[in-house]
Amino acid sequence: LDAIRAHLPHIVVMFGEGNFDAPMMVHGTQVPGTPEMKKVKDTITWKYEETANGGRVNIATANADALKAIHAFLRYQITDHKTGDPLDITKR
C-alpha cells in the first residue's frame, strides 16, 4: 500500500505537467495516447485519491481528443499489465 500511495501522487504531478516518460520507460515503447495527451495536457485534470486498497488516479477532461487519448492509454495499460480490468468504457 505504501508503494502505491507514494507512486500515484508522483504520477499525477508528472502527467499534469505533460511528462509521460515513466510509461515509456516501463513499457519500452511509446504508450498509445501519450503524444496526444501531452499536446492537450492543459485540458486534462489528474487527481490522486487514497483508497482502502491503496489509491487511484481520477482523470477528467471535456476535450474529446483528450478523452480518446486517455482511453487508448488506459486500454494499453490494462492489456499490457494484464490487470483483468474491463476494456469497455463506463461512467463511474
Rosetta blueprint (number, residue, H / E / L):
1 L L
2 D H
3 A H
4 I H
5 R H
6 A H
7 H H
8 L H
9 P H
10 H H
11 I H
12 V H
13 V H
14 M H
15 F H
16 G H
17 E L
18 G L
19 N L
20 F L
21 D H
22 A H
23 P H
24 M H
25 M H
26 V H
27 H H
28 G L
29 T L
30 Q L
31 V L
32 P L
33 G L
34 T H
35 P H
36 E H
37 M H
38 K H
39 K H
40 V L
41 K H
42 D H
43 T H
44 I E
45 T E
46 W E
47 K E
48 Y E
49 E E
50 E E
51 T E
52 A L
53 N L
54 G E
55 G E
56 R E
57 V E
58 N E
59 I E
60 A E
61 T E
62 A L
63 N L
64 A H
65 D H
66 A H
67 L H
68 K H
69 A H
70 I H
71 H H
72 A H
73 F H
74 L H
75 R H
76 Y H
77 Q H
78 I H
79 T H
80 D H
81 H H
82 K L
83 T L
84 G L
85 D L
86 P L
87 L L
88 D L
89 I L
90 T L
91 K L
92 R L
